[in-house]
Amino acid sequence: MTRCLKVEVLLRLLKLLSLGIGTAALWGLLVVVATLQGWLHSSLAPAGDSAAFVSAARMMLDRENHGNAAMALLQDGELIAEHYVSTGTPVDGDTLFQVASLSKWVTAWGVMSLVQSGQLDLDAPVDSYLERWSLPPSAFDNSQVTARRLLSHTAGLVDGLGYAGFLPGQPVQTLEASLTQAADASPGRSGRTEVGSAPGSVWQYSGGGFTLLQLLIEEISGKSFEDYMQQTIFQPLGMRRTTFIPDLANVENLADFYAEDGSKAIHYRFTALAAASLYTSVNDLVKLLQAHLPGPAGEPVGRGVLDAQTLLLMREPHATQFGADIWGLGTILYAQDAQDHWIIGHDGNNEPAINTAARVNPASGEGIVVLETGSALLATRVAGEWVYWLTGVPDLLMVTMSMAAMQQQIVAGWIVIAVLALLIWLWRRSRAAALGI
C-alpha cells in the first residue's frame, strides 16, 4: 500500500470515528432531553379529566399498596376526592401517619414565623443565635451558614442525613449530642453536622441542617420545639392531630407501619424531630395546602400564621442543580405549570418503607396528599403522576427516579453505535481489500 493510500485509509478511519463520537453525543443528548421533558411518558389520564385521574390513581394505590395508604386531591382549593386502602387496620382522613422528611416543609413554616416576627434574620450567622451548641471549626467560613442556606440545603453541610431513629425503650439523644454525632444516622452517613464545603456554593441535602434549625427555634423562642410548633403553627391552622412527639402508646387512630414484604414494622423515635419525626393526617395536611390559598370565607393566605409575601419568598428559587431550579426555602420546587407558577411541597421517605408526598400549586389551588407505608416510593410516584397530568412535564423527583433508566438507555445506544461503526469499518476494509487498495 502506498503512502498516499495509507493516509487516505487513516483519514477515513478518523472520519468514521468522529462520526461515531458525534452520533453517540447526539444520542446521549436526545435521551437526556427526552427524560427531562417526559416525551416517552404516558399520563395516567387525559389532561383536565379529574375523574379519570382520580380513578387511575386509586387503581394504582390499590394494585401496588403493600400496607396502607391515604390520598386526597384538591381542585380550586376544595377537596374533590379521597381514597383509603389498608391490608390491616382501616385508615381514614384522620389517621396519623409518620411522614419522614415531609417534616422539613412544616418545620420551615416555624422558621419563617420567626423571620416574619423579626426575631430571626435569614442572612445572619446561625451561630450568633446559639448558646447550647455551635458548628465545629472548619476550613470554611462558618459565619456564612445562615437560616436561608440551611432551609435551601446550600449551607455547605455535608452530613447527607438520613435519620434511622431509635428503637422503643432505647435512650434518645439530646439535640446537642445528635448534632455532634447522630447515633441514629442512616447507613453510609457520617452523622456529623459540620461544614464541609463553601456555604452558598452548591446544593447538598442535609438532614443535620434541619436539626440545627430545630435547635435555632428552641434557642430563639425559649420553648421546646414541639410546644412552639403547636402554639405557632398547628393550632392556628387547625391541624388538631399533628404533632412531632406522639404518645404512641395511647394515641388513637395511628397508622400501622409496614415493610415492603407486607409485614408489620415498628415506630421509631427521633431526636431530629424537625427533619424526620412529624406525625400528621391527610385532613391536617389538606389544611396546610389550603393555607397557601385564600379561604372560601375570605380567610387570608397563610391564615394569619404566615403572610402572602413570606409564602411567596419560600417558593422563590434558592438552589439549583445542573442549571435547574430545585429548591426554595424549606420546599421542593417540583415543576412549573404553563403560566410558570411553581408546584411546591415536600416528600418523605424512610425505613422500613415510609413514603409520603404533599404538593400544591398556590396559583391554581390544585393539590395532592399521599401518605403510605409498605411501599418505598409509591406515594412519590402517584404524586409525580399528578404533576405530570397537570403540567405535561415530569417533576424533579420523577426525573431523579428515571436516572438509572436514562443511563441504561444511553449506554445501550452507545453499544449499538459502536457495533454499527465497527461493522462499517470492517465492510470498508474488506471492500478495499477486494479492490486491491
C-alpha positions in Angstrom: 0.0 0.0 0.0 1.4 3.4 -1.0 1.9 6.2 1.5 -0.9 8.1 0.0 -3.3 5.2 0.3 -2.3 4.7 3.9 -3.0 8.3 4.6 -6.4 8.1 2.9 -7.3 4.9 4.9 -6.3 6.7 8.1 -8.4 9.8 7.2 -11.4 7.6 6.5 -10.9 5.8 9.8 -10.7 9.2 11.7 -13.8 10.4 9.8 -15.7 7.3 10.8 -14.5 7.6 14.4 -15.6 11.3 14.5 -19.0 10.4 13.1 -19.4 7.7 15.7 -18.5 10.0 18.6 -20.8 12.7 17.3 -23.6 10.3 16.9 -23.1 9.0 20.4 -23.1 12.5 21.8 -26.3 13.3 20.0 -27.9 10.1 21.2 -26.9 10.9 24.8 -28.3 14.5 24.5 -31.6 13.2 22.9 -32.1 10.7 25.8 -31.4 13.3 28.4 -33.8 15.8 26.8 -36.5 13.1 26.4 -36.2 12.2 30.1 -36.4 15.8 31.2 -39.3 16.6 29.0 -41.1 13.3 29.6 -41.5 12.5 25.9 -41.8 8.8 26.4 -44.0 9.0 29.5 -47.8 8.5 29.2 -50.1 10.4 31.5 -52.4 8.4 33.8 -55.4 10.3 32.4 -56.3 12.9 29.7 -55.4 16.4 30.6 -58.1 18.2 32.5 -60.1 15.0 33.3 -60.1 15.0 37.1 -62.4 12.0 37.4 -60.2 9.9 35.1 -57.0 10.8 37.1 -58.7 10.0 40.4 -59.8 6.6 39.1 -56.3 5.8 37.8 -54.6 6.9 41.0 -57.0 4.8 43.1 -56.2 1.8 40.9 -52.5 2.4 41.3 -52.7 2.6 45.1 -55.0 -0.5 45.3 -52.7 -2.5 43.0 -49.3 -1.6 44.4 -50.0 -0.9 48.1 -48.4 -3.4 50.5 -49.6 -1.9 53.7 -51.8 1.2 53.9 -52.3 4.4 52.0 -54.4 7.6 52.2 -54.8 10.1 49.4 -56.6 13.4 48.9 -56.9 15.7 45.9 -57.7 19.5 45.8 -59.1 21.4 42.9 -59.7 25.2 43.2 -58.7 24.8 46.9 -61.6 22.4 47.6 -61.3 18.7 48.4 -62.6 16.7 45.4 -61.5 13.2 46.1 -60.2 10.9 48.9 -59.1 7.3 48.8 -58.0 5.0 51.7 -56.7 1.4 51.5 -55.1 -0.9 54.0 -54.2 -4.6 54.3 -54.8 -4.4 58.1 -56.5 -1.8 60.3 -58.5 0.6 58.2 -57.2 4.1 57.7 -59.1 7.4 57.1 -58.6 11.1 56.8 -57.8 11.5 60.5 -55.3 8.5 60.7 -51.9 9.6 61.9 -49.0 8.7 59.6 -45.3 9.4 60.3 -44.3 11.4 57.3 -40.4 11.4 57.4 -38.8 14.3 55.5 -42.1 15.9 54.7 -41.5 17.2 58.3 -38.9 19.7 56.9 -41.6 21.7 54.9 -43.7 22.1 58.1 -40.6 23.0 60.1 -39.8 25.7 57.5 -43.2 27.3 58.5 -41.9 27.5 62.1 -38.6 29.1 61.0 -40.3 31.6 58.7 -42.7 32.6 61.5 -39.6 33.8 63.5 -38.3 35.6 60.4 -41.7 37.3 59.9 -41.9 38.4 63.5 -38.4 40.0 63.3 -36.8 37.5 65.7 -34.6 35.9 63.1 -32.6 37.4 60.3 -32.4 34.9 57.4 -28.9 36.1 56.4 -27.3 36.4 59.9 -24.8 33.7 61.0 -26.8 30.9 62.7 -24.1 30.6 65.4 -24.9 34.1 66.6 -28.3 32.8 67.9 -27.0 29.7 69.6 -25.7 29.1 73.1 -26.2 25.4 73.6 -24.2 24.2 70.6 -22.1 25.7 67.8 -20.8 24.5 64.5 -17.4 22.8 64.8 -14.4 24.7 63.3 -14.0 24.1 59.6 -11.8 25.1 56.6 -14.6 27.3 55.5 -16.3 30.5 56.8 -18.9 29.2 59.3 -20.3 32.7 59.6 -21.8 32.2 56.1 -24.0 29.4 57.5 -27.4 31.2 57.7 -31.0 30.2 58.1 -31.6 30.9 54.4 -28.9 28.5 53.4 -30.0 25.8 55.9 -33.6 26.0 54.6 -32.4 25.6 51.0 -29.7 23.0 51.7 -26.9 25.3 50.5 -25.1 25.9 53.8 -22.2 23.7 53.0 -23.2 20.9 55.4 -22.1 17.5 54.1 -23.8 15.1 56.5 -26.4 13.9 54.0 -28.6 12.8 56.9 -30.8 10.4 56.9 -32.0 9.5 60.4 -33.0 5.9 61.1 -34.4 6.7 64.6 -34.2 5.0 67.9 -36.0 1.7 69.0 -38.7 1.8 71.6 -37.1 1.8 75.0 -33.8 2.9 73.6 -32.5 6.3 75.0 -32.9 9.2 72.6 -30.0 11.5 72.2 -30.1 15.2 73.2 -30.2 17.7 70.4 -26.6 18.8 71.1 -25.3 15.2 71.1 -27.2 14.4 67.8 -25.7 17.5 66.1 -22.2 16.4 67.2 -22.6 12.8 66.2 -26.0 11.3 65.4 -26.2 7.8 66.9 -29.1 7.0 64.6 -27.6 8.2 61.3 -28.8 6.2 58.3 -26.2 3.7 56.9 -23.4 5.3 55.0 -23.8 8.7 56.6 -21.2 10.3 58.9 -23.8 11.5 61.4 -21.8 14.7 62.0 -23.3 18.1 61.3 -20.4 20.1 60.0 -19.4 22.5 57.2 -17.5 20.6 54.5 -17.9 22.9 51.5 -18.1 26.6 50.9 -21.5 27.9 52.2 -23.6 29.1 49.2 -21.5 27.2 46.6 -23.6 24.1 46.0 -26.9 22.4 46.9 -26.4 19.4 49.1 -29.2 17.7 51.0 -28.7 18.0 54.8 -30.9 16.5 57.5 -28.4 17.9 60.0 -29.2 21.4 58.8 -32.9 21.0 59.9 -31.8 19.5 63.2 -29.8 22.7 63.6 -32.9 24.7 62.7 -34.8 22.8 65.4 -32.2 24.0 67.9 -32.5 27.5 66.5 -36.2 27.6 67.1 -35.8 26.5 70.6 -33.0 29.0 71.3 -34.9 32.0 69.9 -38.3 31.1 71.2 -37.3 29.8 74.6 -39.8 26.9 74.2 -39.4 23.3 73.2 -39.6 22.7 69.5 -42.9 20.8 69.9 -44.5 23.5 72.0 -43.5 26.2 69.6 -44.8 24.4 66.6 -48.1 23.5 68.4 -48.8 27.1 69.5 -47.5 29.0 66.5 -48.3 26.7 63.5 -50.6 23.7 64.2 -53.2 25.2 66.4 -53.8 28.4 64.4 -54.0 26.3 61.2 -56.5 23.9 62.8 -54.1 20.9 62.4 -55.5 19.4 65.5 -53.9 15.9 65.2 -50.5 16.9 64.1 -47.5 16.5 66.4 -43.8 15.9 66.4 -43.9 13.8 69.6 -47.0 11.5 69.7 -47.9 9.3 72.7 -47.6 6.1 70.7 -49.0 4.0 73.5 -52.2 6.0 73.8 -52.8 7.9 70.5 -56.0 6.9 68.7 -56.2 6.1 65.0 -52.5 5.6 64.4 -51.4 4.0 61.1 -49.6 0.7 61.3 -46.1 0.6 59.8 -45.4 -2.0 57.2 -42.3 -3.2 55.5 -42.2 -3.9 51.8 -42.9 -7.6 52.3 -46.2 -6.6 54.0 -45.1 -7.5 57.5 -45.8 -5.0 60.3 -42.9 -2.8 61.4 -42.2 -0.7 64.5 -42.4 3.0 65.1 -39.0 4.6 65.7 -38.5 7.7 67.8 -36.3 10.6 66.9 -34.2 13.4 68.3 -34.3 15.0 64.9 -37.9 16.0 65.2 -37.7 18.8 62.6 -36.1 16.7 60.0 -38.0 13.4 60.3 -40.5 12.9 63.1 -43.7 14.7 62.1 -47.0 12.7 62.6 -49.9 14.1 60.8 -53.1 13.1 58.9 -54.4 13.7 55.4 -57.0 16.1 56.7 -54.4 18.2 58.5 -52.1 18.3 55.5 -55.1 19.4 53.4 -55.4 22.4 55.8 -51.7 23.2 55.3 -52.1 23.1 51.5 -55.3 25.3 51.7 -53.4 27.8 53.8 -51.4 28.7 50.7 -54.7 30.0 49.2 -57.4 32.5 50.0 -60.1 30.8 52.1 -63.7 30.3 50.9 -65.0 32.8 53.6 -62.3 35.4 52.9 -59.6 33.9 55.1 -56.2 35.4 54.2 -53.4 33.4 52.5 -51.3 32.0 55.4 -54.3 32.1 57.7 -52.6 34.7 59.9 -49.6 32.4 60.6 -47.5 33.5 57.6 -48.4 36.3 55.3 -48.6 36.1 51.5 -45.2 37.7 50.9 -43.5 35.2 53.3 -45.1 32.3 51.5 -44.1 33.7 48.1 -40.5 34.1 49.4 -40.5 30.4 50.4 -41.2 29.3 46.8 -38.7 31.6 45.1 -35.8 29.6 43.8 -32.9 29.5 46.2 -30.9 26.4 45.0 -30.1 24.9 41.6 -28.7 21.6 40.4 -27.4 21.1 36.8 -28.7 24.5 36.0 -32.3 23.8 37.1 -34.1 25.5 40.0 -34.9 22.8 42.5 -35.4 24.3 46.0 -36.9 27.2 47.7 -36.9 27.9 51.5 -37.8 24.5 53.0 -39.8 23.5 50.0 -39.1 21.5 46.9 -39.8 23.2 43.5 -41.2 20.3 41.6 -42.2 21.7 38.3 -43.8 24.8 36.7 -47.3 25.0 35.1 -48.0 26.6 31.7 -48.0 30.0 33.4 -44.6 29.4 35.1 -46.2 29.0 38.6 -44.3 26.6 40.8 -45.8 23.4 42.2 -44.3 23.2 45.7 -44.3 20.9 48.7 -42.1 18.1 50.1 -41.8 14.3 50.0 -40.7 12.0 52.8 -39.0 8.6 52.7 -37.6 6.4 55.5 -37.2 2.9 56.6 -38.7 0.3 56.7 -41.0 1.6 53.9 -42.5 5.0 54.7 -43.3 7.3 51.8 -45.3 10.5 51.8 -45.9 13.4 49.5 -47.8 16.7 49.7 -47.8 19.1 46.8 -49.7 22.3 45.9 -49.9 24.9 43.1 -50.7 28.0 45.1 -51.7 29.9 41.9 -54.4 27.4 40.8 -55.5 25.8 44.1 -54.7 22.3 42.9 -53.0 19.9 45.4 -52.4 16.3 46.4 -51.6 14.5 49.6 -50.5 10.8 49.6 -49.4 9.1 52.8 -48.4 5.4 52.9 -46.3 2.7 54.5 -45.4 -0.6 52.9 -44.0 0.7 49.6 -40.8 2.6 49.3 -41.8 5.1 46.6 -45.5 4.6 45.8 -46.6 8.0 47.3 -43.9 9.8 45.4 -44.8 8.0 42.2 -48.5 8.8 42.5 -47.8 12.5 43.3 -45.4 12.6 40.4 -48.0 11.3 38.1 -50.3 14.0 39.3 -47.7 16.7 38.5 -47.2 15.2 35.0 -51.0 15.0 34.4 -51.3 18.7 35.4 -48.2 20.1 33.5 -47.2 17.6 30.9 -43.6 17.5 32.2 -42.0 15.2 34.8 -41.3 16.8 38.2 -38.0 16.9 39.9 -38.3 13.5 41.7 -39.8 11.7 38.7 -36.7 12.8 36.8 -34.5 11.6 39.6 -36.2 8.2 39.7 -35.7 8.0 35.9 -31.9 8.5 36.1 -31.0 4.8 36.2 -33.2 4.0 33.2 -31.8 7.0 31.3 -28.2 5.9 31.9 -29.1 2.4 30.7 -30.7 3.8 27.5 -27.6 5.9 26.8 -25.2 3.0 27.3 -27.4 0.7 25.2 -27.4 3.3 22.4 -23.7 3.8 22.6 -23.1 0.0 22.3 -25.3 -0.1 19.2 -23.5 2.9 17.7 -20.1 1.3 18.4 -21.2 -2.1 16.9 -22.5 -0.3 13.8 -19.3 1.7 13.4 -17.2 -1.5 13.7 -19.3 -3.2 11.1 -19.0 -0.3 8.7 -15.2 -0.2 9.2 -14.9 -3.9 8.6 -17.1 -3.7 5.5 -15.0 -0.8 4.1 -11.8 -2.7 4.9 -13.0 -5.9 3.1 -14.2 -3.8 0.2 -10.8 -2.1 -0.1 -9.0 -5.4 0.1 -11.2 -6.8 -2.7 -10.3 -3.8 -4.8 -6.7 -4.2 -4.1 -6.2 -0.9 -2.3 
